[in-house]
Amino acid sequence: MSSVLDKPHVRNRITDDDWKVGATSTAATQRQMLVGYVTSVRRYTFPFLRGQLVVESEGSLPPWFKETVSALEEVGEIPENWNSYGAKQVSRTSILAAIELLLYVMDDETPVPAIVPTNRGTVILEWHTRGIDLEVEVLAHGRVHVAFEAARAGTEWEAEIGSDLTRLVDCIQLLSNSEQA
């Protein structure tokens, strides 16, 4: 068996400074990115509120999606004065903002939220499961009111939040990954 050192035509191209045994590795030393990587985007079209809802996704839709969108559509069909006290009909803006918010903050393991209309024409997304209570009122695009309580952890807070959804994402992840049933 011959080595690189036995082949003068190869050895002449490699200097001792170039050849450092400790400098070899099969692992990248820096985080690598796929530049120009193209994924296939699927387009899903659903009948929705006397029109169509079109969603584009790089994969399949999450398990909670169809059931949640169906419940949002039902809430959107409730007429004005549905509570006999002058309640407004839930606005399309609130419903579409809720769908966009859910696609951003939820993952595949997140339980399906209950969908609750308000008399102000907005929608509330609620989870009361796994020892966690989370209520998210979608006020408008980019504005939500969140009430969160994790009794076992002793955590409770309530706030209106805008574009920084970090606290809400943290709550959703806790709810999604909670071992409490």
C-alpha positions in Angstrom: 0.0 0.0 0.0 1.5 3.3 -1.0 0.9 6.7 0.7 0.8 10.2 -0.5 4.4 10.7 0.6 5.5 7.9 -1.8 4.1 9.8 -4.8 6.4 12.7 -5.6 4.0 14.3 -8.1 1.4 14.6 -5.3 3.8 15.3 -2.5 5.3 18.3 -4.3 1.9 20.1 -4.3 1.4 19.8 -0.6 3.7 21.7 1.8 4.2 20.8 5.4 2.3 24.0 6.3 -0.7 22.8 4.3 -0.7 19.3 5.9 -1.8 19.5 9.5 -3.3 16.3 10.8 -5.3 18.1 13.5 -7.0 20.4 11.0 -9.1 17.7 9.4 -12.7 17.2 10.3 -15.9 15.8 8.8 -18.1 18.3 10.7 -18.6 21.9 9.6 -17.0 24.4 12.0 -19.7 27.0 11.1 -23.4 26.7 10.7 -24.1 26.0 7.0 -27.0 27.3 5.0 -28.5 25.9 1.8 -28.3 28.8 -0.6 -30.7 28.6 -3.4 -32.6 25.7 -1.9 -36.0 25.5 -3.4 -38.9 23.8 -1.6 -42.2 23.0 -3.3 -45.0 25.1 -2.1 -48.5 23.6 -2.0 -51.6 25.6 -2.4 -54.7 24.7 -0.5 -58.1 26.2 -1.4 -61.1 26.0 0.9 -64.6 27.4 0.5 -64.7 30.0 3.3 -67.3 32.7 4.3 -69.0 32.8 0.8 -65.6 33.0 -0.8 -62.3 31.1 -0.8 -59.5 30.8 1.7 -56.2 30.1 0.0 -53.2 28.9 2.0 -49.8 28.2 0.7 -47.5 25.9 2.7 -44.2 24.2 2.2 -45.6 21.0 3.5 -48.9 19.6 4.6 -51.2 21.6 6.8 -51.0 21.1 10.5 -53.5 18.7 12.2 -55.4 21.4 13.9 -55.9 23.6 10.8 -59.1 22.2 9.1 -61.1 21.9 12.4 -60.0 25.3 13.5 -60.8 27.0 10.2 -64.2 25.3 10.1 -65.0 26.6 13.6 -63.9 30.1 12.6 -66.1 29.9 9.6 -69.1 28.9 11.8 -68.4 31.9 14.0 -68.2 34.1 11.0 -71.7 33.1 9.9 -73.3 34.1 13.2 -75.6 37.1 12.4 -75.7 40.5 13.9 -77.4 40.7 17.4 -76.7 37.0 17.9 -77.0 37.4 21.7 -80.2 39.5 21.6 -78.3 42.4 23.2 -77.0 44.0 20.0 -73.8 42.0 19.5 -71.9 42.8 16.4 -71.2 40.1 13.8 -67.6 38.8 14.0 -65.6 40.7 11.5 -63.8 39.0 8.6 -60.7 41.0 9.6 -60.7 39.4 13.0 -61.2 35.9 11.6 -58.5 36.2 9.0 -56.1 37.8 11.5 -56.9 34.8 13.8 -55.9 32.3 11.0 -52.7 34.2 10.3 -51.9 34.4 14.0 -52.5 30.6 14.5 -50.4 29.7 11.5 -47.6 31.7 13.0 -47.7 30.7 16.6 -49.0 27.1 16.6 -47.2 23.9 15.8 -48.3 20.4 15.0 -48.7 19.3 18.7 -50.8 22.3 19.7 -54.3 21.3 20.7 -57.2 22.7 18.7 -58.5 26.0 20.3 -62.1 26.7 21.2 -63.4 29.5 19.1 -65.6 32.1 20.9 -67.3 35.1 19.4 -67.4 38.4 21.4 -70.2 40.9 21.3 -67.6 43.5 20.0 -67.2 41.6 16.7 -63.9 39.9 17.5 -63.0 36.3 18.2 -61.3 34.7 21.2 -59.1 31.6 20.8 -59.2 29.5 24.0 -57.4 26.6 25.5 -58.3 25.2 28.9 -56.3 21.9 29.0 -53.2 20.3 30.5 -53.3 22.6 33.5 -53.1 25.7 31.4 -55.6 28.4 30.6 -54.9 30.5 27.6 -57.3 33.0 26.0 -56.3 35.1 23.0 -58.6 37.8 21.8 -57.8 38.8 18.2 -58.5 42.5 18.2 -57.1 43.4 14.8 -54.2 42.4 12.6 -51.1 42.7 14.8 -53.0 43.3 18.0 -54.1 40.6 20.5 -55.1 40.5 24.1 -53.7 37.5 26.0 -54.6 36.1 29.4 -52.4 33.2 30.5 -52.4 31.0 33.6 -50.3 27.9 34.3 -51.6 27.0 37.8 -49.0 24.3 38.6 -46.1 26.6 37.6 -47.7 29.5 39.5 -47.5 31.7 36.3 -50.2 34.2 35.4 -50.2 37.3 33.2 -52.5 39.4 31.0 -51.5 41.9 28.4 -52.3 43.4 25.0 -49.4 42.6 22.7 -48.6 43.7 19.1 -45.9 42.6 16.7 -43.7 41.0 19.3 -45.4 37.6 19.9 -42.6 36.1 21.9 -44.6 35.7 25.1 -47.6 34.2 23.2 -45.3 31.8 21.3 -43.8 30.7 24.7 -47.3 30.0 26.1 -48.3 28.0 23.0 -45.1 26.0 23.2 -45.7 25.3 26.9 -49.3 24.2 26.1 -48.1 22.1 23.1 -45.3 20.3 25.0 -47.0 20.0 28.3 -47.1 16.4 29.7 -50.0 17.3 31.9 -53.2 15.7 30.6 
